[in-house]
Amino acid sequence: MLTSFLADCYIQLFYYTKNPYFVNIFHIRTSDLNKKTHLQEMS
């Protein structure tokens, strides 16, 4: 889970260097994942 998340981060950062608009997707997806992992930790 964490490994795929980190890989996703690297991919998003790679695309961000090519296209700044990807940063919006990165922030949305990161906040989504943070909410999901936080809920999993609490349950």
N, C-alpha and C positions, 0 to 999 in steps of 0.2 A: 504493500500500500504506500508506504513512505517513499520507497524507491521509485515507483511510478510517478508519484507526485513530484519528486525532485527532477526526474527526467522531463516531466511536463514543464517545470519551471525553466529548465535549460532551453527547451524547444521554444517556449514563449519568449524568453530573453533573446534567443537567436533571431526570431522573427521581428522582435522589437528593434533590433539593430538595423534590420532591413526596412521596416515599416513602423513608424511611431504609433500608428493607429492601433496596433496590436496590444499596446499597453492597456487600453480600456478592457479588452477581453481578458487580459492577464489579471487585472484587479478584480473583475467580476468573478472569474473562476476561482481565484485565490480566496476571496471572501466566502464564496459558496463552500469551498472545501473546508475552510476553517470552521464554519458553522456545523458542517456534517461531522467533522472529527470531534468537535466539542460536544455535540450531542451523543456521539458514540462513547466518549470518555465518561460522561455523566451517567449513562444507563448501565 
